[in-house]
Amino acid sequence: MESNEKLLAEAIRLIDLVDYQEGSIVSRTIIKKKTGTVTLFAFDEGQGLSEHTTPFDALVYILDGEAEITISGKILRLGEGEIVIMPANQPHALKAVKKFKMILTMIKS
């Protein structure tokens, strides 16, 4: 992973900080603190994360493409510019309907 020092006090296009890779999920941590994390992801079409839970609320913001996000059995389709909050301790899963990039912000409190 690249150092994030070059990101400090600089204007950068978030979407350009991670590239798609065929058949893969790529991630890059932007901020990692005791109080939470901000992580950028790029999912190739058909890729996903199987159902799991986390002990913290997480906000997903779709930067590009289209994702299917399931939260406690409810299926949501999100596209560019849309967000969803995945509540703590509720099962959720993600799948790339089309390749997509997202920012995941997890608040630990």
C-alpha positions in Angstrom: 0.0 0.0 0.0 1.2 3.5 -0.8 1.9 6.0 1.9 -1.0 8.4 2.6 1.3 11.3 3.5 1.0 12.7 0.0 -2.8 13.0 0.6 -2.4 15.4 3.5 -3.5 18.9 2.8 -3.8 18.2 -0.9 -6.8 18.2 -3.3 -7.1 14.8 -4.9 -9.8 13.0 -6.9 -10.8 10.2 -4.6 -12.0 8.0 -7.5 -8.5 8.0 -8.9 -6.8 6.6 -5.8 -7.7 3.0 -6.6 -7.9 1.2 -10.0 -10.1 -1.7 -11.1 -8.4 -5.1 -11.4 -10.0 -7.9 -13.4 -11.6 -10.6 -11.2 -10.6 -8.8 -8.0 -11.5 -6.5 -5.2 -8.9 -3.7 -4.5 -8.9 -1.7 -1.3 -6.9 1.3 0.0 -7.1 2.6 3.5 -7.3 6.4 3.5 -7.6 7.0 7.2 -7.1 4.5 10.1 -7.7 5.7 13.6 -8.9 4.2 16.9 -12.2 6.0 16.3 -12.8 4.7 12.8 -11.5 4.1 9.2 -12.1 5.4 5.7 -11.4 2.8 3.0 -11.7 3.1 -0.8 -12.7 0.0 -2.7 -12.9 -1.1 -6.3 -14.9 -4.2 -7.1 -14.8 -5.8 -10.5 -18.1 -6.9 -12.0 -19.4 -10.0 -10.2 -17.1 -9.7 -7.2 -18.5 -9.2 -3.7 -18.2 -9.7 0.0 -20.2 -12.5 1.6 -22.7 -11.8 4.4 -21.0 -10.7 7.6 -21.6 -8.4 10.6 -19.5 -5.7 12.2 -19.9 -4.1 15.6 -20.0 -0.6 14.2 -22.2 1.5 11.8 -20.7 1.9 8.4 -21.5 4.4 5.6 -21.1 3.3 2.0 -20.9 6.0 -0.7 -20.8 4.8 -4.3 -18.4 6.7 -6.4 -18.8 4.8 -9.7 -20.7 1.9 -11.1 -23.5 -0.1 -9.5 -23.7 -2.3 -6.3 -26.2 -4.6 -4.8 -26.1 -4.3 -1.0 -28.1 -6.6 1.2 -28.8 -5.6 4.8 -30.7 -8.0 7.0 -32.2 -9.6 4.0 -33.3 -6.3 2.3 -31.7 -5.9 -1.1 -30.7 -2.4 -2.2 -29.3 -1.3 -5.6 -27.0 1.7 -5.4 -25.5 3.7 -8.1 -23.1 6.6 -8.5 -23.6 9.3 -5.8 -25.9 7.2 -3.6 -25.2 6.2 0.0 -26.5 3.7 2.6 -25.7 3.3 6.3 -25.2 -0.3 7.2 -26.2 -0.6 10.9 -24.0 -2.2 13.5 -24.6 -5.9 14.2 -26.9 -6.4 11.2 -25.8 -8.9 8.6 -24.8 -7.3 5.3 -23.3 -8.3 1.9 -22.1 -6.5 -1.2 -22.0 -7.5 -4.8 -20.9 -5.7 -8.0 -23.8 -5.6 -10.4 -21.4 -3.6 -12.6 -17.9 -2.8 -11.5 -18.0 -0.2 -8.9 -15.9 2.0 -6.6 -17.0 2.9 -3.1 -15.8 4.7 0.0 -16.5 2.9 3.3 -16.5 5.0 6.4 -16.7 3.1 9.7 -17.3 4.9 12.9 -16.2 3.1 16.0 -18.1 4.3 19.1 
